[in-house]
Structures are given as C-alpha cells and as structure tokens.
Amino acid sequence: MPNAPSDDPRPEPPRPDQPRRITMRRRGPILVDGPVEVELEDGTTVSSDRFRVALCTCRRSRRYPWCDTSHRDRA
C-alpha cells in the first residue's frame, strides 16, 4: 500500500518551495527542522540529517554548533 499511514513520528522534510521551520527559545537553543547544513565563522560546514536539530546560542556547548544543553548549568 503506497499511501498507508506511517508510524514514523518525524515530520516530513520540507519541499524546496516550503520554508524551513525555525523555533526560537528564550535562554535556549534554536530548533531547526532538518536536515541542515551550518556554515561556521571559519568557513567550514557541518551537517546533520536529523529531523530536528538544536543550534547552540550560548557557545558553552562542547559540540558547538550543536546544543548539548550546557546552557542549563548557568541558566
């Protein structure tokens, strides 16, 4: 059945004609519906094929630019 409902809870990736959803959180990471590519200040590019990624805004993450919840220690 090609149109059978899926048990996969992940949202469908956006089509090229649809905008990406970005969720801003006060005192937290920026959530971006993936997959994503992030260009860093030094020009290198990192990517993730996850259905949603959390981008660090506090720069405390050991996995920068990905959030590792280090902001919770001092929030």
C-alpha positions in Angstrom: 0.0 0.0 0.0 1.8 3.1 -1.1 -0.5 5.5 0.8 -0.6 3.6 4.1 -0.1 5.8 7.2 3.3 5.7 8.7 4.2 5.1 12.4 7.2 7.3 11.9 6.7 10.4 14.3 9.2 12.5 12.3 7.7 15.4 10.3 8.1 15.2 6.5 11.1 17.2 5.3 10.2 20.5 3.7 9.9 20.7 0.0 12.2 23.1 -1.8 9.3 25.5 -2.2 8.5 25.5 1.5 10.3 27.4 4.2 12.2 25.6 7.0 10.7 25.9 10.4 13.0 27.6 13.0 11.8 27.7 16.6 13.4 30.4 18.9 13.5 29.7 22.6 14.4 32.3 25.3 17.5 31.2 27.1 17.8 28.1 25.0 18.8 26.7 21.6 17.4 27.5 18.2 15.4 24.5 16.9 15.6 23.9 13.2 13.7 21.3 11.2 16.4 19.3 9.4 18.3 18.1 7.6 20.6 21.1 7.8 24.0 22.4 6.8 25.6 25.1 9.0 28.4 27.3 7.8 30.7 28.3 10.7 32.6 31.5 11.1 35.8 29.9 9.8 34.0 28.8 6.6 33.8 25.1 7.5 30.5 23.4 7.0 28.9 20.9 9.3 25.7 19.0 8.6 23.1 16.8 10.3 20.4 14.7 8.7 18.3 14.5 11.8 14.6 15.6 11.5 15.2 18.4 14.1 18.5 19.9 15.4 19.2 22.3 18.3 21.7 25.0 17.5 23.7 26.4 20.4 23.3 30.1 21.1 25.3 30.4 24.3 28.5 29.0 22.9 29.0 26.8 26.0 28.4 23.5 24.1 31.3 21.2 23.7 29.6 20.1 20.4 29.2 23.6 19.0 27.3 24.5 16.9 25.0 21.7 18.2 23.4 22.2 21.6 24.4 19.8 24.3 22.3 21.6 27.0 25.3 23.2 28.7 23.2 26.4 28.9 21.2 24.7 31.7 24.1 24.7 34.1 24.1 28.5 34.4 20.6 29.5 33.3 
